Amino acid sequence: MTGLEELGWYAFVVFAQLIGPLVWFLLARDGYESLSPAPRPFLPDDSRIR
């Protein structure tokens, strides 16, 4: 491998670790919001009303 190719691989490894979480944060995290538990429904006889 030439010096330029080796430098390219080093750059790829460094930037892949930065770009991967950024891509997940921007694109994939919306699918995980649907996994959160549903909010507790309001009940008229709820003891928190007092």
N, C-alpha and C positions, 0 to 999 in steps of 0.2 A: 504494500500500500504506500502511496506517496504521502508526503506530509500534509498536503491539502485534503486528501481523502480522510486521513486520520483526524484532522481538525474538524472535518465535517461530521464524522461520527461522534466526536466528543460534544460538538454543538447539538447534535440530534438528541443525545442522551440527556443533556442538561435541559434543553427546551421541552422535551417530551414530559419530563417530570413537572414542569410548570404549566404546560398546556393541558395536560390530562385533567387535573382538578378544575381548571378554569372551564373546560368544555362541560364537565359534569355539572358544575354550578350553574352554568347558563342554560343547558339543554335538558339534562336528565333529572334534576331534582324535582321537577313538577310532578313526575310520576310517583314520588315518594310521599307527597302531601296526602294522597288518597288513602295511605296506609295508617294515618293518624286516627285515634279513636274518636267516635262520634261524641259531640257534646252532650252533657246530661240534660234530659228534657226538663222543663219547668213543670212541677206538679203543684196544684193548688194547696195541698195539705203538707207542703214542704216545711220542715221545722226551721229553715233558714229565714223564713219570712218575718218571724217575730222580732 
